[in-house]
């Protein structure tokens, strides 16, 4: 497992091998992520949590171009990427373009059922894969395991 640290620069230098000096430098971030991916044995799973802070330091158009280049690099390496984007932070055009660039969309939300807060998950779209699109409740247990409560179980 490798971490690309994009936050420690706010308080000082990172102890991670792959870190960036500022989230405003998307070229450096792309280079560090690419370096991290190329140093790992295959298959590689890249989890980017989250792309939303990038818009605090860069125009959305630059963030989308960065993501487009990064997605191409991920495919080049045969890796799988999971990218988190916070709902309500970006423009509708950003979400529409992001949805166009990716192979699948997973949604999560918090709702209320019988006075209790509940977490829900769904696969909104997934290219070339049959899937259900209904909201499914899930829990995160004390061991930090995510458990779907699908089909009443």
C-alpha positions in Angstrom: 0.0 0.0 0.0 1.3 3.4 -0.9 0.0 6.8 0.1 0.2 10.0 -1.9 0.0 12.7 0.7 -1.7 15.9 -0.5 -2.5 17.4 2.9 0.5 17.5 5.2 1.9 20.5 3.3 -0.7 22.5 5.1 1.2 21.9 8.4 4.7 20.9 7.3 6.7 18.3 5.4 5.3 14.8 5.0 6.9 11.6 6.0 5.4 9.7 3.0 7.6 8.8 0.1 5.0 10.4 -2.3 3.8 13.8 -1.2 3.1 17.1 -2.9 3.9 20.6 -1.9 0.4 22.0 -2.7 -2.9 20.9 -4.1 -2.7 23.8 -6.6 0.1 21.9 -8.5 -1.9 19.4 -10.5 1.2 18.5 -12.6 3.1 17.5 -9.6 0.1 15.5 -8.2 -0.2 13.7 -11.6 3.5 12.9 -11.6 3.5 11.6 -8.0 0.4 9.4 -8.5 1.9 8.0 -11.7 5.2 7.3 -9.9 3.3 5.6 -7.1 1.3 3.4 -9.5 4.4 2.4 -11.5 6.2 1.3 -8.3 3.5 -1.1 -7.2 2.9 -4.7 -8.3 -0.1 -5.3 -10.5 -3.0 -5.3 -10.1 -3.2 -1.8 -8.7 -6.2 -0.3 -7.0 -6.0 3.5 -6.7 -8.4 5.1 -4.3 -8.5 8.9 -4.5 -10.3 10.4 -1.5 -11.3 13.0 -2.6 -11.2 15.0 -5.8 -13.4 17.7 -4.3 -10.6 19.7 -2.4 -8.8 20.1 -5.7 -11.5 22.6 -6.7 -10.5 24.8 -3.7 -7.1 25.4 -5.3 -7.8 25.0 -9.0 -10.5 26.0 -11.5 -12.9 23.1 -12.2 -11.8 23.0 -15.8 -8.2 22.3 -14.7 -9.4 19.6 -12.3 -11.4 17.9 -15.0 -8.4 18.0 -17.4 -6.2 16.6 -14.6 -8.7 13.8 -14.0 -8.9 13.0 -17.7 -5.2 12.6 -17.9 -5.0 10.6 -14.7 -7.8 8.2 -15.9 -5.9 7.6 -19.1 -2.7 6.8 -17.1 -4.6 4.4 -14.9 -5.9 2.5 -17.9 -2.4 2.5 -19.4 -1.1 0.8 -16.2 -4.0 -1.6 -16.1 -5.0 -0.3 -12.7 -8.5 0.3 -11.2 -9.4 3.7 -9.9 -12.0 4.7 -7.4 -12.5 8.4 -7.1 -14.7 10.1 -4.5 -16.4 13.4 -5.3 -18.5 15.1 -2.7 -22.1 15.9 -3.7 -23.0 19.5 -3.8 -19.5 20.9 -3.9 -19.1 21.2 -7.7 -21.1 22.6 -10.6 -23.5 20.4 -12.4 -21.2 20.6 -15.5 -18.4 19.1 -13.4 -20.5 16.1 -12.4 -21.8 15.6 -15.9 -18.3 15.7 -17.4 -17.0 13.4 -14.6 -19.8 10.9 -15.3 -18.9 11.0 -19.0 -15.2 10.1 -18.2 -15.7 7.2 -15.9 -16.9 3.6 -16.4 -19.2 3.5 -13.4 -20.9 5.6 -10.8 -21.5 4.5 -7.2 -23.7 6.7 -5.0 -23.9 6.9 -1.2 -26.3 8.8 0.9 -27.7 9.2 4.4 -31.4 9.0 4.9 -33.9 8.4 7.7 -36.0 5.3 8.2 -38.4 5.1 11.2 -36.5 7.9 13.0 -33.1 6.3 12.6 -30.3 7.7 10.3 -29.4 5.1 7.7 -26.6 4.8 5.1 -27.5 3.7 1.6 -25.5 2.6 -1.4 -26.3 2.0 -5.1 -24.6 1.4 -8.4 -26.1 4.1 -10.6 -24.2 3.0 -13.7 -21.5 0.4 -14.6 -20.5 0.0 -18.2 -20.7 -3.6 -19.6 -21.9 -5.0 -16.3 -25.4 -6.0 -15.4 -26.4 -4.5 -12.1 -29.3 -3.4 -9.9 -29.8 0.3 -9.4 -31.9 0.3 -6.2 -30.7 1.9 -3.0 -29.4 -0.7 -0.5 -28.9 0.0 3.2 -25.5 -0.7 4.7 -23.7 -0.4 8.0 -20.2 0.1 9.1 -19.5 -2.2 12.0 -17.1 -1.7 14.9 -14.4 -3.5 12.9 -14.8 -0.8 10.2 -16.3 -3.5 7.9 -19.0 -2.4 5.4 -21.9 -4.7 5.4 -24.8 -4.4 2.9 -28.2 -5.2 4.2 -29.4 -6.5 0.9 -32.6 -8.6 0.7 -33.6 -8.1 4.3 -30.5 -9.7 5.7 
